Amino acid sequence: MARITTTVLLCCFVISLSAQSAVTPPADFMRSIGKIYVVVAVIVVVFLGLAFFLWSLDRRLSNLENQIDDHA
């Protein structure tokens, strides 16, 4: 199952790379209309959200591990 998923994802990645036009790079277009900063801000917010989620998950797991060690 993992091989099929990986193959499908790689095929989608290759198709998306071949579908990009060489006329205007997307970054230059986004920079020219000032939207690149919005994209960067969204990426930063998503990254910070994931980092906070992983940090809180680690704390919860550590608490559970400590409870298991104290109980046993």
C-alpha positions in Angstrom: 0.0 0.0 0.0 2.8 2.4 0.8 4.4 1.7 -2.6 1.2 2.6 -4.4 0.8 5.8 -2.4 4.4 6.8 -3.0 4.1 6.1 -6.7 0.9 8.1 -7.1 2.4 11.0 -5.2 5.5 11.0 -7.3 3.5 10.9 -10.5 1.4 13.8 -9.4 4.6 15.7 -8.5 6.1 15.0 -12.0 2.9 16.0 -13.7 2.7 19.3 -11.8 6.3 20.1 -12.7 5.7 19.5 -16.4 2.5 21.6 -16.4 4.3 24.8 -15.3 4.7 27.4 -18.0 8.0 29.0 -18.8 6.5 32.4 -19.7 6.2 34.0 -16.3 7.6 32.4 -13.2 4.9 32.3 -10.4 7.2 33.9 -7.8 7.8 36.9 -10.1 4.1 37.3 -10.7 3.3 37.0 -7.0 6.0 39.4 -6.1 4.9 41.9 -8.8 1.4 42.1 -7.3 2.6 42.0 -3.7 1.0 38.7 -2.9 4.2 36.9 -2.2 4.2 38.3 1.4 0.7 36.8 1.9 2.0 33.4 0.8 5.1 33.6 3.0 2.9 34.7 6.0 0.5 31.7 5.4 3.5 29.3 5.3 4.9 30.7 8.5 1.6 30.5 10.3 1.1 26.9 9.2 4.7 26.0 10.2 4.2 27.6 13.6 0.9 25.8 14.1 2.5 22.5 13.3 5.5 23.2 15.6 3.1 24.1 18.5 1.0 21.0 17.9 4.1 18.8 17.9 5.4 20.5 21.1 2.1 20.1 22.9 1.9 16.4 21.7 5.4 15.8 23.0 4.5 17.3 26.4 1.3 15.1 26.7 3.3 12.0 25.7 5.9 12.8 28.3 3.3 13.2 31.0 1.8 9.8 30.0 5.2 8.1 30.1 5.9 9.6 33.5 2.5 8.3 34.8 3.3 4.8 33.5 6.8 4.8 35.1 5.4 6.0 38.4 2.5 3.5 38.4 4.7 0.5 37.5 
